[in-house]
């Protein structure tokens, strides 16, 4: 008698934190069936990540979740770096206005709130099957898919399932990364810091809305304003300090009392973390892939850890959907690491340099362009280009983020497009497109948009058209019909 068929899915996501939950929702919206395996029983209720940016909010918008998430956020005015004497040495203020991506540049949030919204969204998508208390212990690949073996920890049963692809969103100690079988590239930053989360008993306006980096060589520290009355301090530990003693209330308050008194707040959590900087050397082995902390780790000084993981899955989901729907042609997946790894490296390297600024008096060596001694330097948010990968047409704008204007009908661009390719064209250029090229774009489900709100951007960049990928990065631009033919062929 033949063995019963294993439950089969298009993609298995290992890990159900914000990155895994976002990926599951995206894949379901692409029409794929998704199995999520998570070893924990519940959402971790204490704070972890506290910041995401406009690019991440834009992806939450794509999932239809931005308006649900927005009430649980606080718009951040930016970050200030001060020396041991309190002098401002670096000003990284963000604009109070909505930026070109259609959202504010910086948001503070409470991770458990975000996770609940992402998980509620997944529960409403029938294509997603979530199994909690499921500990994966083996992944066996063949030409057609992956056999997944896991333990139902609650009941002790050994279970199996099958998926075309498996994506590890299972954190810094990722099993999936270990099974891919390569090491992490060490980028040189490893420091122990005490992370303290506190809830104020009353408003303390003197703390301010800005995050503050205290660049004091004797005791570097970071202050982060969270949502509501939540506040975080990250304080460097010395080599001779015992983590257990420093995370005990007496040790924690000894370091915290330079900022607030014991009467001002209740400690929610104090934990010792070693901040790392590392990138996995391989993000894919055939049908196994990794994303988020499984693929890279960064010091927190830019607030880009969660953001990087969300960017990973925005890049990956549509490529996995293409691989599944083409029935085995997955060469496009080779572009995942080549595009994402240089991008995340740029953020990590800047975070390490800022860590150097926070830890040393040699500020000029830490900040791009150096610092003047007469007045504070200003810093701007970076938006790196993608690394080499999928591209076509003219090189102008290739690998950059496309803006998201409000269109003439008062609909945001991404709401009009959805999670798919879009061709953004000058109306005169659109009028001259051959019928065959128009049909090709239609057959490939490309949303063609020729809206007045796009014209300034196209004109400023001296292009007639731009093709934007589902992850909102530019595939390439067109100045001629030949360029547009190349773009259509690459979609």
N, C-alpha and C positions, 0 to 999 in steps of 0.2 A: 504494500500500500504506500503510495507516495506521501512524503512529508507534507504537512500543510504549508501553504505559501506564507511567507513572512509578510507582515504589514509593510506596505511599500509607499514611499513618499518621493517627491522630487528632490527635496533638500531637507537634511537634518541639521538643526542649529543646536550646538552644544553650549549651554550657558544662556541664562534668561535675565541678565542685567539689562541696562538701557540699550547697549549695542546689539545684543542678541534679540531683544524684543523689537527694536526698530527694524532689524533685518527681517524677522519673521513677518512683520506687517507689510514691508515692501514686497517681499516675495509673494505673499498672498495677493497683493494688489496686482502683481504681474501675472496672476493666474496659475501659480504653482501650489502644490500641496506641500505642507511644511510640518515636520515633527520637531518639537522643541523638547530637549532633555535638560533638566536642571536638578542639581544634586540637593539644593536647599528646599525646605518646605514652604517658606514664606519670604516675602520681601524683607531685606535687611533694613531695620527701622531706624538706624542711626545715620547721620549725615556721612556722605563720602564726597563725590563730586559736587561742586557748588557753582560752577560757571559753564555756560555755553554761549555761543556767538550767533550772529545773524545768519550765517550759512546753515547752522544746525536748526535754528528756528524755521528757516526756509524749508528744510526737509520735513520738519514736523507739520508745516503747512501742507506739503505734498500729501502727507498721510491724513489730512483733514483734522489734525489735532491741535493746531496752533492756538485756536481760540479757547480750547479747553485748558491748555498749558499756561496761557498768558496770565490768568489771575493768580497763578502760583509762582510768579516771578517778580523780580525787582530789577528795574533798569539801572545798570551801574554807570556812574559818571567816569569811571576809569581808575587809574592807579597812580600813586605818587611814591617816589623813592626819596627817603630822607637819610641824612648821615647821622652820626652818633650825637651831634649837637642839635638835631632837629632841623637842619638846613635842607631845603628842597634842592635835590641835585638832578632829578629827572622827573618830568611831568608827562604821564601817559594818559591824558584826558581823552574821553570819547565824546563825540558830538551828542547833544541831547536830542537831536532830530533823527528821524528814520533815515537810514542810509540807502545806498543804491541797490542793495539786495532786497529792499522792501521791509526791513525790520531794523530795530536798534542793534548797535554793534555788540553790545555786551549785556547779558542777563545773568542774574543770580537766581538760584533755585534750590530747593530741598529735594535731594534725590529720591527718597521714598514717594513723594508726591508725583514726580515724573514717572516713576516705574509703575505706579498704580494706573495712571492714564494710559501708558503704553500697553500694559497687560489687559486692561479693560477693552482696549481697541482690538487686541489680538483675540480676546474671547468672543468678540462680535464678528470675527471673520471665520466662517465655517471651515476654511481650508487649513486652519492652524490647529494642530493637536498638541497640547501642552501636557507634559508628564513631569510633575514635581517629584522630588525624592528619588530621582533616577540618576544613578552613578554610572557613567560610561566607563568601561574598562578595556574594550577591544574594538578596533575598527579594521576590517579586513576588506581590502579593495580587490576588485576584478575588473574586467573590461567593460562591464555594464553598470557597475555601481559599487556600493559599500555595504557589507554586512555589519550591523551595529549590535554589539552586545553590551548590556547594561544591567545593573541590579536595581530592582525595586526595593529601595532601602527600607521603606515602611513595612513591607511584608516579607522581605527576604528572598523573593522570587528572582530567578535569573531570566531575563527577557531578551528578545531579539527583534530587530526591525531591519528594514533595508531602505536605502535612499540612493538616488543618483549621485548626489554630492553631499559632503558633510563640511560645515563651517564651524570652526572652533572659536566661540566668543567666551571662552572659559577662563579668562584672566591671565595674570602674570605667570602663574604656574601651570599653564595650559597643557593638558594631556594631549590634545590634538597637535600642538606644536611639537611635543616630544615624539609623537608617532610619525610626524613628517620627517623627523630625524636629522635636524640640523641645530646649530647653536645660535646664540644671540651675539650680535656685534656690540661690544661694550664701548659706549661713547664717553666714558670717563667720569661720570658724576655719580658718587655714592656717598650720601650723607644721612646721618640719623637726625630726625627732627621730632619734636613733640607736637602732636596735633591736638588742639583743645577746641571742642565745640561747647558753647555756652548759650543759655537763653537768658536774656536780660529780664530783670524783674520790673524795670521801668525804662522809659526812653532815656537814652544818654546821647544827646545831640553832639556832645564834644567828641565822640568817637568818629562821627562823620560817615558819609556815604562812600567816600573813596576807599579803595583798598590801599594799604600803606605797607611798603617794604622798608623795614628799619635796617639800613645798611651800617650796622654797628659791628665791627670786627670782634668785640668782646662777647656779643650775644645777638647774632642776626635774628630777625623775627619778621613775621608777616601778619597783618590784620586784614580780615575779610568781612565785609558787611554782607550778611545773608538776608533771607526773606524774613519779614516780620521782625521779631526781636532776636533772631538767631545771629550769632557772631562766631567767628572762628579766629583763632590765633595759631600760627605755626612758628615754633621756636626752636632754634638750633640747639642740639645737645653737644656737650663736650665729650671727648673720648672716655674720660674717667667717670662719667655720670651713669648711674645704674638705671636702666629703663623702668624697672619695677618701682624704684623709689620716686622717679620723676612723674610717673603716671598715678601715683597715690595722691590723694587730695592735698596733702601737705606740700609735696614736691611740686605739684602743678600750680598751686596758689603762690608759692614762692616766686615762680617765674611770671605768673599772670598779674601780680599785684602792681607791676609798673604801669599797667593799662587800666585795670578796674579793681574795685575792692570786693571782698567776699560778700558784702551786702548788696552788691549790684546785680549779681547773676547767679544762676544755678548751673553747675557743671553738668553737661549732658554726656560728654565723652572725653577721655584723655587717652591717647594711644601713641606709642612710639612707632614711627615708620622710618624705613630707610628709603630715601628717594633715589631712584635709579634713572639712568639714561641708557637705553639699549634698543636695538632694532633686530628682529629676526632675520637671519640670512636667507631663509626660504619661507615664503608665505603660501606655497602650494606644492603639493606632491600629488599629481594626477587628479584624484577626486576629493582630496582633503585640502582645505584652505583654512586660514586663520584671519582674524580681524580684531581690532581693538587692542587691549592690553596683552592679548596673546601674541600680537605681532610687534608691539613696540611699547616702551615705557618712557615716561618723561618726568623730569622734576616739575612741580606744580606752578612755577613762577609765572608762566604765561596763561595758566588756566585752560590748557589745550588738550589735556588727556582724554576726556570724554569726547570733545569735539573731533579729535583725530579718529576715534573709533566710529563715530557716526559718519564721518566722511568716507571711511573704509567701506561701510556697507552701502552707502549711496552709490559708490563706484561699482561695487560688486553685484548688487541685486539684479540690475538689468542685464549684466553680462551672464549671470547664471541662468536667467530666464531665456536668454538667447541660446545658450548651450543646451538647455533642456528641450526647447521647442524645435531646435534644428536636428535633434536626434543623434547627437554625438559629436558635432563639430564644435569643439570647445577651445579652439586656438585663441579666441578672444580673451579667455581667462588669463593668458600669458601676460596681457597688458595690465592686469590688476596690480601686481607688485611693482612693475616697472614704472607705473604712473604714481602709485601711492607712496612708495618708499622714499623717493627724493623729496616729495612734498612734506611728509611727516618729519623727515630728517631736518628740514629747514626750521621747523618749529622747535624741535628738540635742541638743536644747536643754539638757537637764540635763547631758549630757556636756560641752558647751561651757562651761557654768557651772562645772563641776568643773575643767575646764581653766583657767578663770580663777582658781580657788582655788589650783591647783597653781603657777600662774605669778605670783601677786601676793600681797602682804600683806593686800589688801582682802578678807579671807575673808568678812566679813559680807555683802558684795555678791554672793557666789558661791553661797551655800548657802541653800536654802529655809528661812525662819525665822531666818536669821542665826546667829551664834555668840556664846556668852557668853565673857567673858575669864577667868572663874574656873574653868571646867571645860569639857572637850571636849563638843561637840555630838554628838548621835546622829543617824544617818541611816537611813531605812528604804527597802527596795526599792520601786520604784514599779511599778504594774500599770495602765497607762493604759486607758481605755475605747476601744473602736473609734470611729472617726468615723462620720458618718451613712451609712446604707446599708440593708441588709435588716433590717427590724424589724417587730414586730407585737405585739398584746396590750398588757398593762399595761407601763408604762415601767420599773417597778422591776427593777433588775439588768440592764437591756438594755445590751448591748455589753460586759459584764463577763465575766471568766473564771469558769466554773463550777468548783467544787471536784471532787476525785476521791477520795471515801472508799472504804474497803474495805467491800464489801457483806456482808450477813448470811451469804452462802455463802463468804466469804473470797476473793472475786474482786474485783479492782479494777473500778471503774465502767467505765472505758474499755475494758477487756478484755471486759466484758459487752456494751457498745454497739457497738464497732467504729467505723469512720470513716463515721458516718451521723448523722442527727438522732436525738435522744432526748427523750422527754417524761418529766420527773421529777415525780412526783405524790404528794401526800398520799393515803394509802389511802382515806380517807373521801371525798375529792374524786373519786378514780378510781371509787369505787362509784357515784357519782351521774352519771357521764358517759353521755349518750345513746348508744344502740347505733350510730346513724348516725355519730357522731363517733368512736367506737372503730373502726368499719370504715374510716373515712377515714384514720386514723392507720396502720392495718394496711396499707392499699393504698399508702400513701406510704412504706412501709418505715421507719416511726418506731419505735424501741425504747421501749416503755412500761415505766418502772421506778418501782415504789412500794416502796422499801426503807426499813427503819427507820433506816439510816445517813444517809439524806437528810433526815429529819424535822427535826433541829435547824437545819439551814441554811434550810429552807423556813419554819420557825416564826420564826427570828430575823429573816427578811426579810418576814414577814407576808404570804406568798403561798401559794396552794394548789398551784400547779404552775409549772414552768419548762420551756420548750423550749430545748434546747441544740443548737447547730449542729455539723456535723462537726469544725470547728476548735476546739470546746469553748467558744466564746463564746455568750452568752445571746441568743437571738433575741427573747425577751420572756417575761413572766410572766403568770400568770392568777390572778385572784381570783374570777372568775365563769365560768360556762359560756360566756357571750358572749366573754370574753377568750380562752378556749380554742378557740372556733370560729375566731376571728381568727388565732390562732397556726397552727392546722391548715391554714387556707386559704393562709397565707404560705409554707408548706413546699414 
